[in-house]
Structures are given as C-alpha cells and as structure tokens.
Amino acid sequence: MHVRKHMVLCCDSSTITDPTSPIVYIGDGVFHPNNLGFIFDKIDVYVINPILRDSKKLNINDKFVRQRYGLVSKPLVSKTFGLLVSTKHGQFRLRFAKYIQERLEKLGKTTYILASDYIKEDYILGMKIDCYVNTACPRIAYDDFQSFKKPIITSQEVYLLEDMTKEFKVDQIRKLENYY
C-alpha cells in the first residue's frame, strides 16, 4: 500500500495533490479540518485530536456555514469596520487589507486598518468600530470569534456583504508573496 504524505502549512492546503485518497488530519481546533473538508468535499477527512484524545470522521454539515452566514448578516448593518492585519511573518497581508478597504468603502463603510503582532480584541477596545474583518490567520475568525464582543468576519466573507447569494468560501493564506 502506498501512503501519500501531505502537509498543511498554516491554512494553505495546496500541497494536497491527491483529491481521491482520504485525508487524516492530526491536530486541534476546527479550522484546519473544516478547511480541508470544504476544499476536498468529495473525499473523507478523518480528525485525530491529540489534545482531546479524540478521533472522528469529519462531518461537514450546514451548521458551520449557517453560523458563518449568521455572523456575516450582522455586519450588513455595520457602518464602521476595523481591518485586522497581523505583522507576523506569513500573515502580513497589508496590500490585501487595502484591497478589502476599497471594497468596503465602495459600499459606503468607514474603515480603519489596525496592525498588530498578536490579534486580540483587548488591544483595540475603545475604538468606535462595529465589526472586524480579519486578514490575519483565518483561524482567528473561525475558532476564536466567540472571544470577540463585536462580529469578526474573514476577508472572504466581505464578498458576502456585497451579495449574500454568493457561495461561502473558506479563507486561506496562499502565495504569501502576493500579499506583501
């Protein structure tokens, strides 16, 4: 039996080249396995979580997508957006944040670009912002959204603000050189 080994680096799963063999994900959190499940929706993804000492077959269901659409519906009425940019290597997408800023401003939104090494709402309290757009590690919006008092969406979900009939897509940081 031939076993193919692939590695998910950060949120980039482009090294997975065999879209037919099952994927075994070893790690914690829900972002990476959900990301794999959305990208490779025709194959089985198995999750081994060594922290929880749990294993299961990933069951991509509508709950995650419904939850994300629900979170995106709140910013529809938001007027002020804080675009979160991480200064960490591999997550620094300032040019992309400026692109998102232009899109939001075309919708009549006020925007601020907020850069920090570590993205945490406590660091930006007191600013008059209705919603955050995360351009750093997508896991912040997917796994840590409950630690934010205001809605936090991904850069890909900004496209849903323009048209809620668009298909939901998970955010990935790919080809990092394009974002500097």
C-alpha positions in Angstrom: 0.0 0.0 0.0 1.3 3.4 -1.0 0.7 6.2 1.5 0.8 9.8 0.3 2.0 12.3 2.9 0.9 15.9 2.6 1.3 18.8 5.0 -1.0 21.6 5.7 1.2 24.7 6.4 -0.8 27.4 8.2 -4.0 27.4 6.2 -2.5 26.6 2.9 -3.5 23.1 1.8 -2.2 23.4 -1.7 0.3 20.6 -1.1 -2.5 18.1 -1.1 -2.4 16.9 -4.7 -4.4 13.6 -4.5 -8.1 14.5 -4.4 -9.2 10.9 -4.1 -7.4 9.4 -1.1 -8.9 10.0 2.4 -7.1 12.7 4.5 -6.1 12.1 8.1 -5.7 15.4 10.0 -3.8 15.3 13.3 -4.2 18.5 15.4 -6.5 20.6 17.5 -9.1 23.2 16.6 -11.8 23.1 13.9 -10.4 25.5 11.2 -7.9 23.2 9.5 -10.1 20.1 9.2 -13.1 22.2 8.2 -10.9 23.9 5.6 -9.9 20.6 4.2 -13.5 19.3 4.2 -14.6 22.4 2.2 -11.8 22.2 -0.3 -11.9 18.5 -0.8 -15.6 17.9 -0.3 -15.7 14.7 -2.3 -13.3 12.7 0.0 -13.3 11.6 3.6 -11.4 13.6 6.2 -10.5 11.9 9.5 -9.5 14.0 12.5 -7.2 12.9 15.3 -7.1 15.4 18.1 -4.2 14.5 20.5 -5.2 17.3 22.9 -8.7 16.0 23.5 -7.7 12.4 22.8 -10.4 12.1 20.3 -10.8 10.8 16.8 -13.6 11.1 14.3 -14.6 11.3 10.7 -15.2 14.9 9.8 -18.8 15.6 9.1 -19.1 18.8 7.2 -22.6 19.9 7.8 -24.5 23.1 7.3 -24.0 24.2 10.9 -20.7 25.8 10.3 -21.9 27.5 7.1 -25.1 28.7 8.7 -23.1 30.0 11.6 -20.8 32.0 9.3 -23.8 33.4 7.3 -25.4 34.4 10.6 -22.2 36.2 11.6 -22.0 37.9 8.2 -25.6 39.1 8.4 -24.7 41.2 11.5 -22.1 43.4 9.6 -24.6 44.1 6.9 -25.9 47.0 9.0 -22.4 47.9 10.4 -21.1 51.3 9.3 -17.5 51.2 10.7 -15.0 48.3 10.1 -11.7 47.6 11.6 -9.5 45.6 9.3 -7.2 43.5 11.4 -3.7 43.0 10.0 -1.1 40.8 11.7 2.6 41.8 11.4 3.6 38.2 11.9 5.6 36.6 9.1 3.3 34.6 6.8 0.1 36.5 7.9 1.0 40.1 7.0 -1.5 40.9 4.2 -1.4 44.7 4.2 -1.9 45.1 0.5 -4.9 42.7 0.7 -6.3 44.6 3.6 -6.1 47.8 1.5 -8.0 46.0 -1.3 -10.7 44.9 1.2 -10.8 48.5 2.5 -11.5 49.8 -1.0 -14.3 47.3 -1.5 -15.9 48.3 1.9 -15.6 52.0 1.2 -17.4 51.5 -2.2 -20.3 50.1 0.0 -20.2 53.4 2.0 -18.5 51.9 5.0 -15.9 53.7 7.2 -12.7 51.6 7.6 -9.6 51.6 9.7 -6.6 49.3 9.2 -5.4 48.0 12.6 -2.0 46.3 12.6 -0.6 44.2 15.5 1.7 41.3 16.0 -1.0 39.5 18.0 -4.7 39.9 17.2 -6.8 40.3 20.3 -9.8 42.5 20.9 -8.5 43.7 24.2 -5.8 45.6 22.3 -8.3 47.6 20.3 -11.0 48.3 22.9 -12.4 51.8 23.0 -12.4 52.3 19.2 -15.8 53.1 17.6 -15.9 50.0 15.4 -19.0 48.0 14.6 -17.3 44.9 13.0 -13.8 43.5 12.4 -12.5 42.0 9.2 -9.7 39.6 9.9 -7.0 39.4 7.2 -4.6 37.6 9.5 -4.8 33.9 10.3 -8.4 32.8 9.3 -8.5 30.6 12.4 -9.0 33.8 14.5 -12.4 34.4 12.9 -13.4 30.7 12.7 -12.2 29.3 16.0 -11.9 32.4 18.2 -14.9 34.5 17.1 -16.6 33.9 20.5 -13.8 35.7 22.3 -14.7 38.9 20.4 -17.6 41.1 21.6 -18.2 42.5 18.1 -18.6 40.5 15.0 -15.4 39.3 13.3 -15.6 38.1 9.7 -12.9 36.8 7.3 -11.7 38.7 4.2 -13.6 36.2 2.0 -16.8 36.9 3.8 -16.6 40.6 2.8 -17.7 39.4 -0.6 -20.9 38.1 1.0 -21.6 41.6 2.3 -21.8 42.7 -1.3 -24.1 39.8 -2.3 -25.4 37.3 0.2 -26.3 34.9 -2.6 -22.6 34.2 -3.3 -21.2 30.8 -2.3 -19.5 30.6 1.0 -15.7 30.1 0.7 -13.2 29.5 3.5 -10.4 31.9 3.8 -6.8 30.7 3.1 -3.5 32.4 3.0 -1.8 31.3 -0.2 1.1 32.5 -2.2 2.1 34.9 0.5 4.3 36.9 -1.7 1.2 38.3 -3.4 0.1 40.0 -0.1 3.2 42.0 0.9 
